[in-house]
Amino acid sequence: QVQLVESGGGLVQPGGSLRLSCAASGIFLRTNTMGWYRQAPGKQRELVAAITSAGSTNYADSTKGRFTISRDNAKNTVYLQMNSLKPEDTAVYYCHAMMSTGARYWGQGTQVNVSS
């Protein structure tokens, strides 16, 4: 069964950095589009960043220049490097996979809190 497990969340001060990891099993990242979404209290879940099997990336306007998505096919893991964090980045961050067939899978999420 496909499983996506996020890790790396926690509490960080404004201006700090975190790196989130998503370890995948049951699928190969090189054949899928991978993404990171986030959901803050009272707000809809939004796409933060995505990377295709060909390596193309895209980002939400609010995270461009601060966040970087990457993958390590050998480790079957996707990462989200988050720099210059702001309080408005506080949310639960979810790993997402979309196969070429259209099948979609979600992780359980990891909490990121940016606060003084």
C-alpha positions as CSV (number, residue, x, y, z in Angstrom):
1,Q,0.0,0.0,0.0
2,V,1.2,3.5,-0.8
3,Q,2.4,5.4,2.3
4,L,3.8,9.0,2.6
5,V,5.3,9.9,6.0
6,E,6.3,13.5,6.8
7,S,8.8,14.6,9.4
8,G,10.8,17.6,10.3
9,G,8.1,19.9,11.6
10,G,8.4,21.8,14.9
11,L,8.6,25.2,16.5
12,V,10.9,27.8,15.1
13,Q,11.4,31.6,15.6
14,P,10.6,34.0,12.8
15,G,13.6,34.2,10.3
16,G,14.6,30.6,11.1
17,S,14.7,27.5,8.9
18,L,13.3,24.0,8.8
19,R,13.6,21.1,6.4
20,L,10.6,18.8,6.0
21,S,11.0,15.3,4.6
22,C,8.5,13.0,3.0
23,A,9.5,9.3,2.9
24,A,7.5,7.3,0.3
25,S,6.8,3.6,0.1
26,G,4.8,1.7,-2.4
27,I,5.6,4.2,-5.2
28,F,8.6,5.5,-7.0
29,L,9.1,9.3,-6.8
30,R,10.7,9.4,-10.3
31,T,7.4,8.4,-11.8
32,N,5.2,10.8,-9.9
33,T,4.6,14.5,-9.4
34,M,5.3,15.3,-5.7
35,G,4.0,18.3,-3.8
36,W,3.8,20.0,-0.5
37,Y,0.5,21.5,0.7
38,R,-0.3,23.4,3.9
39,Q,-3.4,24.2,5.9
40,A,-3.6,26.9,8.5
41,P,-6.5,27.1,11.0
42,G,-9.6,28.5,9.3
43,K,-8.1,28.4,5.9
44,Q,-8.2,26.1,2.9
45,R,-5.4,23.7,2.1
46,E,-3.1,25.3,-0.5
47,L,-0.3,24.1,-2.7
48,V,3.1,25.3,-1.5
49,A,5.5,23.7,-4.0
50,A,5.5,20.8,-6.5
51,I,8.1,18.9,-8.5
52,T,7.4,16.7,-11.6
53,S,9.1,13.5,-12.6
54,A,11.1,15.6,-15.1
55,G,12.3,17.9,-12.4
56,S,10.2,21.0,-13.2
57,T,9.2,22.9,-10.1
58,N,6.6,25.5,-9.1
59,Y,5.9,27.5,-6.0
60,A,3.2,29.6,-4.4
61,D,3.9,33.3,-4.8
62,S,4.1,33.7,-1.0
63,T,7.0,31.1,-0.8
64,K,9.1,31.9,-3.9
65,G,12.6,32.8,-3.0
66,R,12.2,31.3,0.5
67,F,11.2,27.7,0.0
68,T,12.8,25.0,-2.2
69,I,11.4,21.6,-3.1
70,S,13.7,18.8,-4.1
71,R,13.8,15.0,-4.3
72,D,16.3,12.2,-3.8
73,N,15.2,9.3,-6.0
74,A,17.8,6.9,-4.5
75,K,16.2,7.5,-1.0
76,N,12.7,7.8,-2.4
77,T,12.3,11.0,-0.4
78,V,11.1,14.5,-1.2
79,Y,12.1,17.6,0.8
80,L,10.9,21.1,1.5
81,Q,13.6,23.5,2.6
82,M,12.0,26.5,4.3
83,N,14.1,29.6,5.0
84,S,13.2,33.0,6.4
85,L,10.1,31.6,8.0
86,K,7.3,34.0,8.9
87,P,4.5,33.6,11.4
88,E,2.0,33.3,8.5
89,D,3.9,30.1,7.5
90,T,2.4,28.4,10.5
91,A,0.3,25.4,9.3
92,V,0.1,21.7,9.0
93,Y,2.2,20.7,6.0
94,Y,1.2,17.7,3.9
95,C,3.1,15.6,1.4
96,H,1.2,14.8,-1.8
97,A,1.8,12.4,-4.7
98,M,0.0,12.3,-8.0
99,M,0.6,9.4,-10.4
100,S,0.5,9.7,-14.2
101,T,-2.8,7.7,-13.9
102,G,-4.4,10.4,-11.9
103,A,-4.3,8.5,-8.6
104,R,-3.5,10.8,-5.6
105,Y,-2.1,10.0,-2.2
106,W,-1.6,12.1,1.0
107,G,0.6,11.9,4.1
108,Q,-0.8,12.6,7.6
109,G,0.9,16.0,7.9
110,T,3.5,17.6,10.1
111,Q,3.0,20.7,12.2
112,V,5.1,23.8,11.6
113,N,4.8,26.7,14.2
114,V,6.6,29.9,13.5
115,S,6.5,32.1,16.7
116,S,8.6,34.1,19.0
